[in-house]
Amino acid sequence: MSDEIESLMKANLHEVFGERDPLLRAAAVERTYTEDVVFADPEEVVVGREALNAKAQRLLDEAPGFAFTEGGPIFVNHDLGFLAWHFGPEGQAPAARGMDICLVENGLIAKVYTIITP
């Protein structure tokens, strides 16, 4: 299960929140999350694949030229995954740092908690 969760964590960061092509991102959303996925960050809570996809689009629209990079290894504990990340202009110091904690159910991410770090 550890490899499965690691793959889902990478897909969450790179194929969904880091993907600027709407068609590629929509396909990744379908294969990564449960239909009723809950995404919570300090700004809001959204429920469902469509709402999560819209959240990712808004984030990318607000930060043209920014990219996500992994901020360390992925940690797994049973059905939980943890991944620190950086977000900023490619090749420059990150403008934001944070972490995602995901709960996996039946091979898909059911809950995503995003924490922004100083």
Secondary structure, 3 states (H helix, E strand, C coil): CHHHHHHHHHHHHHHHCCCCCHHHHHHHHHHHEEEEEEEECCCCEEECHHHHHHHHHHHHHCCCCEEEEEEEEEEEECCEEEEEEEEEECCCCCCEEEEEEEEEECCEEEEEEEEEEC
